Amino acid sequence: MSAITEKLERLVNAIDETVTDFTTLDVVTVSGKIQSIIVTDGDKKKYLKPIDLIQNYDPANTDIHVEAFTHIDFDQDVIQFYKDGITENDLTYKLHQQAVEASRTARLAVLNFIKEVVK
């Protein structure tokens, strides 16, 4: 296989993975207390990624509460959840909406970049 063919194949695979990742957008705003973001794996210490804190919830090290959640499908269907009592004037609401818009903007920028590369 030629070097160009290999590069094109890697590009196609990368685009395929990216398109799959771009089918939905989820933004979760959490609050709570995190005791530790460093875990030990044998003799090694490593930092947890924020998503690890949610996916591997450990009540001994965290006390996490979902304050807001937004799910946006590729066709722009939207589901939004806000904790009871949160209003449009609350800082949590405003920060969550800013995160949603920042995520949408970043996603659009990446899609435009891919479009330019493929041209």
C-alpha positions, 0 to 999 in steps of 0.5 A, a space after each residue: 500500500 502506498 504512503 498516500 493510500 495509507 494517509 487517505 485511509 487514516 483520514 477516512 477512518 478519522 472522519 468516520 470516527 469524528 462523524 460518529 462522535 458528532 451525532 449527539 452533543 451532551 453537556 452535563 453541569 454538576 456540583 458537589 464535592 470531590 475529595 481526590 482527583 488523583 488515583 493510584 494504580 499500583 505504584 503509579 499515580 494518575 489524574 482522573 479526567 472529569 468524565 471519569 469522576 462521573 462514569 466511575 462515581 465513588 461516594 467515598 471520594 465524591 458527592 456529585 449532583 447533576 444541576 443541568 443536562 442538555 442532550 442535542 441530537 444531530 437533527 437538533 432535537 433537544 432535551 434539557 433538564 434543570 434541577 428543581 428551583 433553577 431559574 434563568 437568572 441563576 448562575 448555574 443556568 447561565 454557565 450551563 447555557 454558555 457551556 452548551 453554546 461553547 460546545 456547539 461552536 467548537 463542534 461546528 468549527 471542527 466540522 468546518 475544518 473537516 469540510 475544508 480538509 476533504 475539499 
